[in-house]
């Protein structure tokens, strides 16, 4: 993924979100609609918060991000205790499971993963919890704070976005911290040596961010065509 492009995409998304915040009623309506259309999936996958329950195994899946370009290919899911919700793309990850209060999706080789993580915030403040999380990414090179807002918003969250690379991955993490918890959506993708495939990954991250309930911009993501028109 091109770092500058990702930064620009995220900054644009955050800027738009401040100007176009959905009302609480709209958010509840969207969540209700999503839950009603995927009721069977959520009911069969709901487990207690004491962990490591398999969500699915799909040995035929592959990390082909063209599978992420259709919004019809995303499936609704909630955390084990219902504290947060999100969507994930089908046919991309081989394994998915609950790990305590977290949800983990991974490819066979673990080069392509997405993790929704909730940790206790023991730092004393939302801003410090976010900073501590950033500092915990010691394995990243070219680590960058794309966006860090230490002031809490109307929901009581400090928010940040970081990016970086490992030996074989691009890493993107969206962070939201309040007085009680630090929430992380971490997306790791194998290196894409093709500009078109890099764009697919960037669009996928944009969708995941918009679909995640602890992100600032909660609501329906753009179609791939709309996304490309905004670039």
URHUKA-V741722 format. One line per field, one symbol per residue. phi: phi as a letter, one per 40 degrees, with the letter a starting at -180 (. if undefined). burial: b if it has 16 or more other ideal C-beta (glycine too) atoms within 10 Angstrom, else e. A space follows every 50 residues. Layout:
# URHUKA-V741722
phi->???
burial->???
This chain:
# URHUKA-V741722
phi->.ccccccccccccccccccbdccdcccccccccccccbdcccccbcbccb gfcccabbcccacbcccccbcccbbcabcdbgcababbccgbbcbaacbg cbbbbacdcgcbabbbbbbccbchadcccccccdccccccbfcaccabbc cccccgbcbabbaibbcbbcbbbbbbbbcbbbbbbbbbbcdbcacccccd cccdccccccccccccccicccccccdcccc
burial->beeeebbebbeebbeebeeebeeeeeeeeebeebeeebeeebeebeeeee eeeebbeeeebebebebbbeeeebbbbbbbeeebbbbbbbebbbbbbbee bbbbbbbeeeebbbbbbbbebebeebbbbbbebbeeeeebeeeeebbebe ebeeeebbbbbbbbbeeebbbbbbbbbbeebbbbbbbbbbebeeeebbbb bbbbbbbbbbbbbbbbbbeebbebeebeeee
